[in-house]
Structures are given as C-alpha cells and as structure tokens.
C-alpha cells in the first residue's frame, strides 16, 4: 500500500452532490442566492452600526462582531464551493485544505464566543441597566473581541500540525466541497486517535463550555426577569433576548447535528452528511441578519431609512 506524508500528499478531491454532477450549475444558483443574502445582510448591519452613532452601544458592537465572523466564514468556503459547482474543479492542495479548515474553525469558534458574550451582555443589561455602559465600555468590548479571536486561533492552531504527522493512503476524496477536520483525518491510514481526541476536546472546551455558560446566563436572566413586578416589563426584557436566542439555536442545533452524524452516523446516507454540513455553515450567516433585522427595531429602521435615502438620490 502506498503511503504519503502530509508534505508529499497529492491534492484532495472535493465532493458536491454525488450522482447530481450534471445539476451542479443549477444547484449553485441556490448557493449564490444564499451567499448574496448573507453578504448583503451582514454588510448592511456592519455599515449601519458603523455609520449610526446611536448604535455604538455594546449590544450592537457585539452584533457587528457576529456579522464580521459570518462574513469571514462565507469567505473561507466560497472559493472552493464555486470552483466545484461552476467549473467542476475538484482538486485542492493539501496545505490549502488545511488553511481553509483552520479559517472555517477559527470563524466558527469566534461566532460561538461572540454568542456567549452577547448572552452576558443581555444579562448585564437586564440585571444592572444603570451600570450597563459603565461595565461594558468600548475598551472592554475591544479586549473581549481580541480575546475571542486569540482563543479561536490558539485552539485551532495545533490542528494542522497534528494532521501533518499522519500518513495517508491512496484514498483522497473528501465528503464536502470544503475541508473539515473529521473529513480529513478519516482518510488517514495511520493511527489518528490523537486527532480524534483533540477534536473532541476542542468541541467540549469551546462549543460545549460556551453552550453551558449561555444556558446559565439565561437562567440568571430568567430569575432576574421573574422578580420584575410588571408583566409588561417582563415581556419587554425577555423580548430583547429573542434575537440572540434565535442566533444561538441557528448555530448550535446544526453544529450538534453535524457532530453526532460525523461520530456515530455510519449508517446515515451520505446525502444527509452533505446537507447537514451545508446547513451548519450556510444557514446561520444567512438567517442571523434576517432575524436581527426583523426583531431589532433600531437596526431595521436604520437600514430602511438608508435604503429610502439612496432611492431618492
């Protein structure tokens, strides 16, 4: 059996929808629409928050971070996806694959960290509204943003080096149109238990811990809200959390489903793996700006007023 080390390994082959290769150009229209919605929606949020000084508040600054991470996630996956579906160009260099994988996970971990911070933001806003802006100053928010980025880079950095130590056989066909850690290591014909353990530990100490802390934050929020005498005030306080709860569900439900399928779904049809992977990466960046525009009046009115001003010029 021929073995290849990481540096000499031939290119990986990406996969779209097996058996539907002739329909890839048509399927790509759906992806292009999703990418366009995500690009316009997240860019609009970034521009509006940047331009409108009234939106320079902690909640909206964290939302701009979320929009930036969503755009980064799309930028990391767009090139290989379009090359595959438009031109049937399946090859991706080994090192390029590891770089794409790293960027995908960095932006995914940043998204998770930002969602955790936004949960803390809602707790502070509801439990201590008078000191809200004093606790979450611009300097503090900047430090939190840098911390989220450094955490993501630090936990993802060992991944490519651990993959480089593996030996690969002739099999080099990935299951998706982009590179994911479980997808790469399963092609190895050497012992990759360390890589599997590393992946599991990363999920537990990042996504797992973040989800637990988000849940605890909302338990504290619920406890605080229940002590508010007025039912109207309770509804108003909880209503400010709806957008964030939707964003959390949009990220964590597909991520959990994909992880379960990768680790224990050996008998699940391959098309389910493929669809869940696309849902995990493409749905949150598309729907997050939609949810926030619908549920956040300040964002919605600013975007509509700017569009109206542009149309009148």
C-alpha positions as CSV (number, residue, x, y, z in Angstrom):
1,X,0.0,0.0,0.0
2,X,1.4,3.4,-0.9
3,X,1.7,5.9,1.9
4,X,2.0,9.7,1.6
5,X,3.1,12.0,4.3
6,X,1.5,15.4,4.7
7,X,4.1,17.4,2.7
8,X,4.1,15.0,-0.3
9,X,0.5,14.1,-0.5
10,X,-1.3,14.6,-3.7
11,X,-4.3,17.0,-3.8
12,X,-7.6,16.2,-2.1
13,X,-10.7,15.9,-4.2
14,X,-13.7,17.8,-3.1
15,X,-17.2,16.4,-3.5
16,X,-20.5,18.1,-4.3
17,X,-23.7,16.0,-4.6
18,X,-22.7,12.6,-5.8
19,X,-24.9,11.5,-8.7
20,X,-26.1,15.0,-9.4
21,X,-22.9,16.4,-11.1
22,X,-24.9,17.4,-14.2
23,X,-27.2,19.5,-11.9
24,X,-24.3,21.3,-10.1
25,X,-24.6,24.5,-12.1
26,X,-28.3,24.7,-11.2
27,X,-27.7,23.8,-7.6
28,X,-25.0,26.6,-7.5
29,X,-27.8,29.1,-8.1
30,X,-29.2,28.3,-4.6
31,X,-25.8,28.7,-3.0
32,X,-25.2,32.0,-4.9
33,X,-28.5,33.3,-3.6
34,X,-27.6,32.3,0.0
35,X,-24.2,33.9,-0.3
36,X,-25.7,37.1,-1.7
37,X,-28.3,37.3,1.1
38,X,-25.5,36.8,3.7
39,X,-23.2,39.3,2.1
40,X,-25.9,42.0,1.8
41,X,-27.4,41.3,5.2
42,X,-24.2,41.2,7.2
43,X,-22.6,44.1,5.3
44,X,-25.7,46.2,5.9
45,X,-25.5,45.5,9.6
46,X,-21.8,46.4,9.7
47,X,-22.3,49.6,7.7
48,X,-25.4,50.8,9.7
49,X,-23.7,50.2,13.0
50,X,-20.5,51.9,11.8
51,X,-22.4,55.0,10.5
52,X,-25.1,55.5,13.1
53,X,-23.5,56.8,16.4
54,X,-26.7,55.9,18.2
55,X,-25.9,52.3,17.6
56,X,-22.5,52.5,19.2
57,X,-23.8,50.5,22.2
58,X,-22.5,47.2,23.5
59,X,-25.3,45.1,22.1
60,X,-24.8,46.5,18.5
61,X,-21.0,46.3,18.7
62,X,-21.2,42.6,19.6
63,X,-23.7,42.2,16.7
64,X,-21.2,43.8,14.3
65,X,-18.6,41.2,15.5
66,X,-21.1,38.4,14.8
67,X,-21.7,39.8,11.3
68,X,-18.0,40.1,10.6
69,X,-17.4,36.4,11.7
70,X,-20.3,35.3,9.5
71,X,-18.8,37.1,6.5
72,X,-15.4,35.5,7.3
73,X,-17.0,32.1,7.4
74,X,-18.5,32.6,4.0
75,X,-15.3,34.0,2.5
76,X,-13.5,30.8,3.7
77,X,-15.9,28.4,2.0
78,X,-17.0,30.4,-1.1
79,X,-13.9,29.8,-3.4
80,X,-13.8,26.0,-3.3
81,X,-17.6,25.7,-3.4
82,X,-18.0,27.9,-6.5
83,X,-15.0,26.3,-8.3
84,X,-16.6,22.9,-7.8
85,X,-20.1,23.7,-8.7
86,X,-19.3,26.1,-11.6
87,X,-16.2,24.5,-13.2
88,X,-16.2,21.0,-11.7
89,X,-12.7,21.8,-10.3
90,X,-12.4,19.3,-7.5
91,X,-8.7,19.4,-6.6
92,X,-7.4,21.3,-3.6
93,X,-3.8,21.3,-2.4
94,X,-3.1,19.6,0.9
95,X,-1.8,22.8,2.6
96,X,-4.6,24.9,1.1
97,X,-7.1,22.4,2.5
98,X,-5.5,22.8,6.0
99,X,-5.6,26.6,5.7
100,X,-9.3,26.5,4.7
101,X,-10.1,24.2,7.5
102,X,-8.3,26.4,10.0
103,X,-10.2,29.5,8.9
104,X,-13.5,27.7,9.0
105,X,-13.0,26.7,12.6
106,X,-11.5,30.0,13.7
107,X,-14.6,31.9,12.5
108,X,-16.9,29.2,13.9
109,X,-15.2,29.4,17.3
110,X,-15.3,33.2,17.1
111,X,-19.1,33.0,16.4
112,X,-19.6,30.8,19.4
113,X,-17.5,33.1,21.7
114,X,-19.4,36.1,20.4
115,X,-22.8,34.5,21.1
116,X,-21.6,33.8,24.7
117,X,-20.5,37.4,25.1
118,X,-23.9,38.5,23.8
119,X,-25.6,36.4,26.4
120,X,-23.5,38.1,29.1
121,X,-24.4,41.5,27.5
122,X,-28.1,40.7,27.8
123,X,-27.7,39.6,31.4
124,X,-25.9,42.8,32.4
125,X,-28.4,45.0,30.5
126,X,-31.4,43.4,32.3
127,X,-29.9,42.8,35.8
128,X,-27.9,46.1,36.1
129,X,-29.2,48.6,33.5
130,X,-27.9,51.7,35.3
131,X,-24.3,50.5,35.1
132,X,-24.6,48.7,31.7
133,X,-22.5,51.1,29.7
134,X,-20.0,51.6,32.6
135,X,-19.4,47.8,32.8
136,X,-19.2,47.2,29.0
137,X,-17.1,50.2,27.9
138,X,-15.7,50.4,24.4
139,X,-12.3,49.4,25.7
140,X,-13.7,46.4,27.5
141,X,-15.6,45.4,24.3
142,X,-12.4,45.7,22.3
143,X,-10.5,43.5,24.7
144,X,-13.3,40.9,24.6
145,X,-13.1,40.9,20.8
146,X,-9.3,40.4,20.9
147,X,-9.7,37.6,23.5
148,X,-12.3,35.8,21.4
149,X,-10.0,35.9,18.4
150,X,-6.9,34.8,20.3
151,X,-8.9,31.9,21.9
152,X,-10.1,30.7,18.5
153,X,-6.6,30.9,16.9
154,X,-5.0,29.2,19.9
155,X,-7.3,26.2,20.0
156,X,-7.3,25.7,16.2
157,X,-3.5,26.2,15.6
158,X,-2.4,22.6,16.7
159,X,-4.9,21.0,14.3
160,X,-2.9,21.4,11.0
161,X,0.3,20.2,12.7
162,X,-1.4,17.1,14.1
163,X,-2.8,16.3,10.6
164,X,0.7,16.8,9.1
165,X,2.1,14.0,11.1
166,X,-0.5,11.5,9.7
167,X,0.2,9.1,6.8
168,X,-2.4,8.9,4.0
169,X,-3.2,6.1,1.6
170,X,-4.5,6.3,-1.9
171,X,-7.9,7.5,-0.9
172,X,-8.1,11.2,-1.1
173,X,-11.8,12.0,-1.7
174,X,-13.4,14.4,0.8
175,X,-17.1,14.3,1.6
176,X,-17.8,18.0,1.1
177,X,-16.9,21.0,-1.1
178,X,-14.7,22.4,1.6
179,X,-12.3,20.9,4.2
180,X,-13.4,19.8,7.7
181,X,-11.2,18.2,10.4
182,X,-13.2,14.9,10.7
183,X,-13.4,14.5,7.0
184,X,-9.6,14.8,6.5
185,X,-8.5,12.5,9.3
186,X,-10.8,9.7,8.3
187,X,-8.7,9.4,5.0
188,X,-5.6,8.6,7.0
189,X,-4.5,5.0,7.2
190,X,-2.3,5.7,10.2
191,X,-3.4,5.9,13.8
192,X,-5.4,9.2,14.2
193,X,-6.8,8.7,17.7
194,X,-4.8,11.7,18.9
195,X,-6.5,13.8,16.2
196,X,-10.0,12.5,17.2
197,X,-9.3,13.2,20.9
198,X,-8.1,16.6,20.0
199,X,-11.2,17.4,18.0
200,X,-13.5,16.1,20.8
201,X,-11.6,18.1,23.5
202,X,-11.8,21.3,21.3
203,X,-15.6,20.8,21.0
204,X,-16.0,20.3,24.7
205,X,-13.9,23.2,25.9
206,X,-15.2,25.7,23.3
207,X,-18.7,24.9,21.9
208,X,-19.6,22.7,24.9
209,X,-18.5,25.2,27.6
210,X,-19.9,28.2,25.7
211,X,-23.3,26.5,25.4
212,X,-23.4,25.7,29.1
213,X,-22.4,29.3,30.0
214,X,-25.1,30.6,27.6
215,X,-27.7,28.4,29.3
216,X,-26.5,29.6,32.8
217,X,-26.7,33.2,31.6
218,X,-30.3,32.7,30.5
219,X,-31.2,31.0,33.8
220,X,-29.9,34.1,35.6
221,X,-31.8,36.4,33.1
222,X,-35.0,34.4,33.7
223,X,-34.5,34.6,37.5
224,X,-33.9,38.4,37.3
225,X,-36.9,38.9,35.0
226,X,-39.3,37.0,37.3
227,X,-38.5,39.5,40.0
228,X,-39.8,42.3,37.9
229,X,-43.2,43.2,39.2
230,X,-44.9,44.4,36.0
231,X,-45.8,41.7,33.4
232,X,-45.3,44.3,30.7
233,X,-41.7,44.9,31.9
234,X,-41.1,41.2,32.0
235,X,-42.2,40.8,28.4
236,X,-40.1,43.8,27.3
237,X,-37.0,42.5,29.0
238,X,-37.4,39.0,27.5
239,X,-38.2,40.4,24.1
240,X,-34.7,41.9,23.9
241,X,-33.3,38.3,24.1
242,X,-35.3,36.8,21.3
243,X,-32.9,37.6,18.5
244,X,-30.0,36.3,20.4
245,X,-31.8,33.1,21.3
246,X,-32.6,32.5,17.6
247,X,-29.0,33.1,16.7
248,X,-27.8,30.6,19.3
249,X,-30.2,28.0,18.0
250,X,-29.2,28.6,14.4
251,X,-25.6,27.9,15.3
252,X,-25.7,25.2,17.9
253,X,-28.5,22.9,16.5
254,X,-26.9,22.3,13.1
255,X,-23.4,22.1,14.8
256,X,-24.7,19.5,17.2
257,X,-26.4,17.5,14.5
258,X,-23.3,17.5,12.3
259,X,-21.1,16.4,15.1
260,X,-23.4,13.5,16.0
261,X,-23.6,12.4,12.4
262,X,-19.8,12.5,11.9
263,X,-19.1,10.5,15.1
264,X,-22.0,8.0,15.2
265,X,-23.9,8.2,11.9
266,X,-22.1,5.5,10.0
267,X,-25.3,4.1,8.6
268,X,-26.8,7.5,7.7
269,X,-27.0,8.1,3.9
270,X,-24.1,10.3,2.6
271,X,-26.5,12.9,1.3
272,X,-27.6,13.6,4.9
273,X,-23.9,14.3,5.9
274,X,-23.6,16.6,2.9
275,X,-26.8,18.5,3.6
276,X,-26.1,18.9,7.4
277,X,-22.6,20.2,6.6
278,X,-24.1,22.9,4.3
279,X,-26.8,23.8,6.8
280,X,-24.1,24.1,9.6
281,X,-22.0,26.6,7.5
282,X,-24.5,28.4,5.3
283,X,-27.7,28.8,7.3
284,X,-26.5,30.9,10.3
285,X,-24.8,33.6,8.3
286,X,-27.9,33.9,6.1
287,X,-30.5,33.9,8.8
288,X,-28.7,35.9,11.6
289,X,-29.0,39.3,9.8
290,X,-32.6,38.4,8.8
291,X,-33.5,37.6,12.4
292,X,-31.9,40.8,13.8
293,X,-33.4,43.0,11.2
294,X,-36.9,41.6,11.9
295,X,-36.6,41.6,15.7
296,X,-34.4,44.7,16.3
297,X,-36.3,47.8,15.5
298,X,-33.3,50.1,15.6
299,X,-31.4,48.1,13.0
300,X,-34.5,47.7,10.8
301,X,-35.4,51.3,10.8
302,X,-31.9,52.5,10.1
303,X,-31.5,50.1,7.2
304,X,-34.9,51.1,5.7
305,X,-34.2,54.8,6.1
306,X,-30.8,54.4,4.4
307,X,-32.3,52.5,1.5
308,X,-35.0,55.1,1.2
309,X,-32.4,57.9,1.1
310,X,-30.5,56.0,-1.6
311,X,-33.6,55.5,-3.7
312,X,-34.4,59.3,-3.6
313,X,-31.0,60.3,-4.8
